[in-house]
Amino acid sequence: MAPPNGSLVRGNSHLLGLYLRGLAMGIAEVVPGVSGGTIAFVSGIYQELIDTLAGLRPGGVMVLVREGPRAFWATHNLTFLFVLALGMGTGIVLFSQLLSTWLAIAKPVVWAFFFGVIGSSVLVLAWPRERRQLLFFMPPGLLLGIAVSQLEPMGTSTATWSYFFGGMIAVSAWLLPAVSGSFLLLVMGLYEGVLGALSELKWAILLSLAAGCALGLLAFANLLSWLLRRYQEQIISLLTGFMAGSLWRLWPWASDGMLSPEAYVAATDGSAWLVECGIAVCAGVLVVWLLSRLK
């Protein structure tokens, strides 16, 4: 079995760039409405990620038996996965503890940053697409994205087994460059429980979630790899529209709908943070530009 297409023998600079991509993906996945798959796509590692995950089949164990650990590691591109997972783990652990504080202090500024991230990512995804495919598939994706962004969270679940199935669904969303796994956790009533488990290290919940994620990855990555190799333009065009529709939920001044800054202040008796939001949007655009320039 050959390594996935696009895999490289990486030096220290490549490993650092991969770690930073993973860090950004981890941070993105903590925020409902932002997808780690989007970061993977705009930073140029999406196809390698999908192909590497799709290559993790039970039959690969024979490489370990016949050729040893070194060949198994190289064949399955595990340096790529390990460094990426390390960066993601860092981003999730650090950011999950900061998110609730930042949202309590300056909620519009946080959403403005991610509005800039997703808005600029839409342009990055749309620019190289075939115009005919984009015009045909992006509008239904846009409508679907707006519809999904209107979903309301279920009641909070406390059953440990529910995190297993939630992990399966959320990680499948994580693989798509448009769909937010954390948003689906929010809709399923599991988001607050996951944040609490991360900050308080509730191992029963974390292990149940991890097991669901592992099974979801193995099942969905193969299907997605097959689809992308045959219908890449159509799928990415559809998901680009879906991502644009998700901007509805990331509007900085949202409170029972999209409001103007003035209406937001009147409705919430808080600050609009106009200057800070402008800076945050620009920072989000800059982050996407820097990620797209990583080698």
Contacts in CASP RR format, 6 or more apart in sequence:
PFRMAT RR
TARGET T0000
AUTHOR 0000-0000-0000
METHOD contacts of the structure
MODEL  1
MAPPNGSLVRGNSHLLGLYLRGLAMGIAEVVPGVSGGTIAFVSGIYQELI
DTLAGLRPGGVMVLVREGPRAFWATHNLTFLFVLALGMGTGIVLFSQLLS
TWLAIAKPVVWAFFFGVIGSSVLVLAWPRERRQLLFFMPPGLLLGIAVSQ
LEPMGTSTATWSYFFGGMIAVSAWLLPAVSGSFLLLVMGLYEGVLGALSE
LKWAILLSLAAGCALGLLAFANLLSWLLRRYQEQIISLLTGFMAGSLWRL
WPWASDGMLSPEAYVAATDGSAWLVECGIAVCAGVLVVWLLSRLK
1 55 0 8 1.000
1 60 0 8 1.000
1 63 0 8 1.000
1 75 0 8 1.000
1 76 0 8 1.000
2 75 0 8 1.000
3 74 0 8 1.000
3 75 0 8 1.000
3 76 0 8 1.000
3 77 0 8 1.000
4 48 0 8 1.000
4 51 0 8 1.000
4 52 0 8 1.000
4 54 0 8 1.000
4 55 0 8 1.000
4 77 0 8 1.000
5 47 0 8 1.000
5 48 0 8 1.000
5 51 0 8 1.000
6 47 0 8 1.000
6 48 0 8 1.000
6 51 0 8 1.000
7 48 0 8 1.000
7 52 0 8 1.000
7 77 0 8 1.000
7 80 0 8 1.000
8 14 0 8 1.000
10 18 0 8 1.000
10 79 0 8 1.000
10 80 0 8 1.000
13 295 0 8 1.000
14 295 0 8 1.000
15 79 0 8 1.000
15 83 0 8 1.000
17 294 0 8 1.000
17 295 0 8 1.000
18 45 0 8 1.000
18 80 0 8 1.000
18 83 0 8 1.000
18 84 0 8 1.000
19 83 0 8 1.000
19 84 0 8 1.000
19 86 0 8 1.000
19 87 0 8 1.000
20 87 0 8 1.000
20 291 0 8 1.000
20 294 0 8 1.000
21 39 0 8 1.000
21 40 0 8 1.000
21 43 0 8 1.000
21 45 0 8 1.000
21 84 0 8 1.000
21 87 0 8 1.000
21 291 0 8 1.000
21 294 0 8 1.000
22 39 0 8 1.000
22 83 0 8 1.000
22 84 0 8 1.000
22 85 0 8 1.000
22 86 0 8 1.000
22 87 0 8 1.000
22 88 0 8 1.000
22 89 0 8 1.000
22 91 0 8 1.000
23 87 0 8 1.000
23 88 0 8 1.000
23 90 0 8 1.000
23 91 0 8 1.000
24 36 0 8 1.000
24 39 0 8 1.000
24 43 0 8 1.000
24 287 0 8 1.000
24 291 0 8 1.000
25 36 0 8 1.000
25 37 0 8 1.000
25 39 0 8 1.000
25 40 0 8 1.000
25 84 0 8 1.000
25 87 0 8 1.000
25 88 0 8 1.000
26 36 0 8 1.000
26 87 0 8 1.000
26 88 0 8 1.000
26 89 0 8 1.000
26 90 0 8 1.000
26 91 0 8 1.000
26 92 0 8 1.000
26 95 0 8 1.000
27 91 0 8 1.000
27 92 0 8 1.000
27 94 0 8 1.000
27 95 0 8 1.000
28 34 0 8 1.000
28 35 0 8 1.000
28 36 0 8 1.000
28 37 0 8 1.000
28 38 0 8 1.000
28 39 0 8 1.000
28 114 0 8 1.000
28 117 0 8 1.000
29 35 0 8 1.000
29 36 0 8 1.000
29 88 0 8 1.000
29 92 0 8 1.000
29 174 0 8 1.000
29 180 0 8 1.000
29 181 0 8 1.000
29 182 0 8 1.000
30 91 0 8 1.000
30 92 0 8 1.000
30 95 0 8 1.000
30 96 0 8 1.000
30 99 0 8 1.000
30 182 0 8 1.000
30 195 0 8 1.000
31 99 0 8 1.000
31 110 0 8 1.000
31 114 0 8 1.000
31 180 0 8 1.000
31 182 0 8 1.000
32 180 0 8 1.000
32 182 0 8 1.000
32 183 0 8 1.000
32 185 0 8 1.000
32 186 0 8 1.000
32 191 0 8 1.000
32 249 0 8 1.000
33 114 0 8 1.000
33 118 0 8 1.000
33 149 0 8 1.000
33 180 0 8 1.000
33 182 0 8 1.000
33 183 0 8 1.000
33 246 0 8 1.000
33 249 0 8 1.000
33 250 0 8 1.000
34 114 0 8 1.000
34 117 0 8 1.000
34 118 0 8 1.000
34 180 0 8 1.000
34 182 0 8 1.000
34 250 0 8 1.000
35 173 0 8 1.000
35 174 0 8 1.000
35 176 0 8 1.000
35 177 0 8 1.000
35 178 0 8 1.000
35 179 0 8 1.000
35 180 0 8 1.000
35 181 0 8 1.000
35 243 0 8 1.000
36 174 0 8 1.000
36 177 0 8 1.000
37 46 0 8 1.000
37 49 0 8 1.000
37 174 0 8 1.000
37 175 0 8 1.000
37 176 0 8 1.000
37 177 0 8 1.000
37 178 0 8 1.000
38 117 0 8 1.000
38 118 0 8 1.000
38 121 0 8 1.000
38 125 0 8 1.000
38 177 0 8 1.000
38 178 0 8 1.000
38 243 0 8 1.000
39 291 0 8 1.000
40 46 0 8 1.000
40 49 0 8 1.000
40 177 0 8 1.000
41 121 0 8 1.000
41 124 0 8 1.000
41 125 0 8 1.000
41 177 0 8 1.000
42 121 0 8 1.000
42 124 0 8 1.000
42 125 0 8 1.000
42 177 0 8 1.000
42 288 0 8 1.000
42 291 0 8 1.000
42 292 0 8 1.000
43 291 0 8 1.000
43 292 0 8 1.000
43 294 0 8 1.000
44 292 0 8 1.000
44 294 0 8 1.000
45 80 0 8 1.000
45 84 0 8 1.000
46 177 0 8 1.000
47 228 0 8 1.000
48 77 0 8 1.000
48 80 0 8 1.000
49 80 0 8 1.000
49 84 0 8 1.000
49 175 0 8 1.000
50 175 0 8 1.000
50 221 0 8 1.000
50 224 0 8 1.000
50 225 0 8 1.000
50 228 0 8 1.000
51 225 0 8 1.000
52 76 0 8 1.000
52 77 0 8 1.000
52 80 0 8 1.000
52 81 0 8 1.000
53 81 0 8 1.000
53 175 0 8 1.000
53 217 0 8 1.000
53 218 0 8 1.000
53 221 0 8 1.000
53 225 0 8 1.000
54 221 0 8 1.000
54 222 0 8 1.000
54 224 0 8 1.000
54 225 0 8 1.000
54 226 0 8 1.000
55 76 0 8 1.000
55 221 0 8 1.000
55 222 0 8 1.000
56 76 0 8 1.000
56 217 0 8 1.000
56 218 0 8 1.000
56 221 0 8 1.000
57 222 0 8 1.000
60 72 0 8 1.000
60 75 0 8 1.000
60 76 0 8 1.000
63 71 0 8 1.000
63 72 0 8 1.000
63 75 0 8 1.000
63 76 0 8 1.000
64 71 0 8 1.000
64 72 0 8 1.000
67 75 0 8 1.000
72 78 0 8 1.000
73 79 0 8 1.000
92 198 0 8 1.000
93 198 0 8 1.000
96 195 0 8 1.000
96 196 0 8 1.000
96 198 0 8 1.000
96 199 0 8 1.000
97 198 0 8 1.000
97 199 0 8 1.000
99 110 0 8 1.000
99 195 0 8 1.000
100 195 0 8 1.000
102 109 0 8 1.000
102 110 0 8 1.000
103 110 0 8 1.000
106 271 0 8 1.000
106 273 0 8 1.000
106 276 0 8 1.000
108 252 0 8 1.000
108 253 0 8 1.000
108 261 0 8 1.000
108 264 0 8 1.000
108 271 0 8 1.000
108 272 0 8 1.000
108 273 0 8 1.000
108 276 0 8 1.000
108 277 0 8 1.000
109 252 0 8 1.000
109 273 0 8 1.000
109 276 0 8 1.000
109 277 0 8 1.000
109 280 0 8 1.000
110 280 0 8 1.000
111 250 0 8 1.000
111 251 0 8 1.000
111 252 0 8 1.000
111 254 0 8 1.000
112 252 0 8 1.000
112 273 0 8 1.000
112 276 0 8 1.000
112 277 0 8 1.000
112 278 0 8 1.000
112 280 0 8 1.000
112 281 0 8 1.000
113 280 0 8 1.000
113 281 0 8 1.000
113 283 0 8 1.000
113 284 0 8 1.000
114 250 0 8 1.000
114 284 0 8 1.000
115 247 0 8 1.000
115 250 0 8 1.000
115 251 0 8 1.000
115 252 0 8 1.000
115 281 0 8 1.000
116 280 0 8 1.000
116 281 0 8 1.000
116 282 0 8 1.000
116 284 0 8 1.000
116 285 0 8 1.000
116 288 0 8 1.000
117 284 0 8 1.000
117 285 0 8 1.000
117 287 0 8 1.000
117 288 0 8 1.000
118 243 0 8 1.000
118 246 0 8 1.000
118 247 0 8 1.000
118 250 0 8 1.000
119 243 0 8 1.000
119 244 0 8 1.000
119 247 0 8 1.000
119 285 0 8 1.000
120 284 0 8 1.000
120 285 0 8 1.000
120 288 0 8 1.000
120 289 0 8 1.000
121 177 0 8 1.000
121 243 0 8 1.000
121 288 0 8 1.000
122 240 0 8 1.000
122 241 0 8 1.000
122 243 0 8 1.000
122 244 0 8 1.000
122 247 0 8 1.000
124 288 0 8 1.000
124 292 0 8 1.000
125 177 0 8 1.000
125 236 0 8 1.000
125 239 0 8 1.000
125 240 0 8 1.000
125 243 0 8 1.000
126 134 0 8 1.000
126 138 0 8 1.000
126 237 0 8 1.000
126 240 0 8 1.000
129 233 0 8 1.000
129 236 0 8 1.000
129 237 0 8 1.000
129 240 0 8 1.000
130 233 0 8 1.000
130 237 0 8 1.000
133 233 0 8 1.000
133 234 0 8 1.000
133 237 0 8 1.000
134 237 0 8 1.000
134 240 0 8 1.000
136 237 0 8 1.000
137 234 0 8 1.000
137 237 0 8 1.000
137 238 0 8 1.000
137 241 0 8 1.000
138 237 0 8 1.000
138 238 0 8 1.000
138 240 0 8 1.000
138 241 0 8 1.000
138 244 0 8 1.000
139 241 0 8 1.000
140 238 0 8 1.000
141 238 0 8 1.000
141 239 0 8 1.000
141 240 0 8 1.000
141 241 0 8 1.000
141 242 0 8 1.000
141 244 0 8 1.000
141 245 0 8 1.000
142 241 0 8 1.000
142 242 0 8 1.000
142 244 0 8 1.000
142 245 0 8 1.000
144 241 0 8 1.000
144 242 0 8 1.000
144 245 0 8 1.000
145 241 0 8 1.000
145 242 0 8 1.000
145 243 0 8 1.000
145 244 0 8 1.000
145 245 0 8 1.000
145 246 0 8 1.000
145 248 0 8 1.000
146 245 0 8 1.000
146 248 0 8 1.000
148 183 0 8 1.000
148 242 0 8 1.000
148 246 0 8 1.000
149 245 0 8 1.000
149 246 0 8 1.000
149 248 0 8 1.000
149 249 0 8 1.000
150 248 0 8 1.000
151 187 0 8 1.000
152 187 0 8 1.000
153 186 0 8 1.000
153 187 0 8 1.000
153 188 0 8 1.000
153 189 0 8 1.000
153 191 0 8 1.000
154 187 0 8 1.000
154 188 0 8 1.000
154 189 0 8 1.000
155 189 0 8 1.000
156 189 0 8 1.000
156 190 0 8 1.000
156 192 0 8 1.000
156 193 0 8 1.000
157 188 0 8 1.000
157 189 0 8 1.000
157 190 0 8 1.000
160 204 0 8 1.000
160 205 0 8 1.000
160 208 0 8 1.000
161 208 0 8 1.000
162 188 0 8 1.000
162 190 0 8 1.000
163 190 0 8 1.000
163 194 0 8 1.000
163 197 0 8 1.000
163 205 0 8 1.000
163 208 0 8 1.000
163 209 0 8 1.000
163 212 0 8 1.000
164 208 0 8 1.000
164 209 0 8 1.000
164 211 0 8 1.000
164 212 0 8 1.000
165 212 0 8 1.000
166 184 0 8 1.000
166 185 0 8 1.000
166 188 0 8 1.000
166 190 0 8 1.000
166 209 0 8 1.000
166 212 0 8 1.000
167 185 0 8 1.000
167 209 0 8 1.000
167 212 0 8 1.000
167 213 0 8 1.000
167 216 0 8 1.000
168 212 0 8 1.000
168 213 0 8 1.000
168 215 0 8 1.000
168 216 0 8 1.000
168 219 0 8 1.000
169 181 0 8 1.000
169 184 0 8 1.000
169 188 0 8 1.000
170 181 0 8 1.000
170 182 0 8 1.000
170 184 0 8 1.000
170 185 0 8 1.000
170 213 0 8 1.000
171 181 0 8 1.000
171 212 0 8 1.000
171 213 0 8 1.000
171 216 0 8 1.000
171 217 0 8 1.000
171 220 0 8 1.000
172 216 0 8 1.000
172 219 0 8 1.000
172 220 0 8 1.000
173 179 0 8 1.000
173 180 0 8 1.000
173 181 0 8 1.000
173 183 0 8 1.000
173 184 0 8 1.000
174 181 0 8 1.000
175 217 0 8 1.000
175 220 0 8 1.000
175 221 0 8 1.000
175 224 0 8 1.000
176 224 0 8 1.000
176 239 0 8 1.000
177 236 0 8 1.000
177 239 0 8 1.000
177 243 0 8 1.000
178 239 0 8 1.000
178 240 0 8 1.000
178 241 0 8 1.000
178 242 0 8 1.000
178 243 0 8 1.000
178 246 0 8 1.000
179 239 0 8 1.000
179 242 0 8 1.000
180 246 0 8 1.000
182 191 0 8 1.000
182 194 0 8 1.000
183 246 0 8 1.000
183 249 0 8 1.000
185 191 0 8 1.000
185 194 0 8 1.000
193 205 0 8 1.000
194 205 0 8 1.000
194 209 0 8 1.000
196 202 0 8 1.000
197 205 0 8 1.000
197 206 0 8 1.000
197 209 0 8 1.000
198 206 0 8 1.000
227 235 0 8 1.000
228 235 0 8 1.000
248 258 0 8 1.000
251 257 0 8 1.000
251 258 0 8 1.000
252 273 0 8 1.000
252 277 0 8 1.000
252 280 0 8 1.000
253 259 0 8 1.000
253 260 0 8 1.000
253 261 0 8 1.000
253 263 0 8 1.000
253 264 0 8 1.000
253 272 0 8 1.000
254 264 0 8 1.000
255 264 0 8 1.000
255 267 0 8 1.000
255 268 0 8 1.000
256 267 0 8 1.000
259 267 0 8 1.000
261 272 0 8 1.000
261 274 0 8 1.000
262 272 0 8 1.000
264 270 0 8 1.000
264 272 0 8 1.000
265 271 0 8 1.000
265 272 0 8 1.000
END
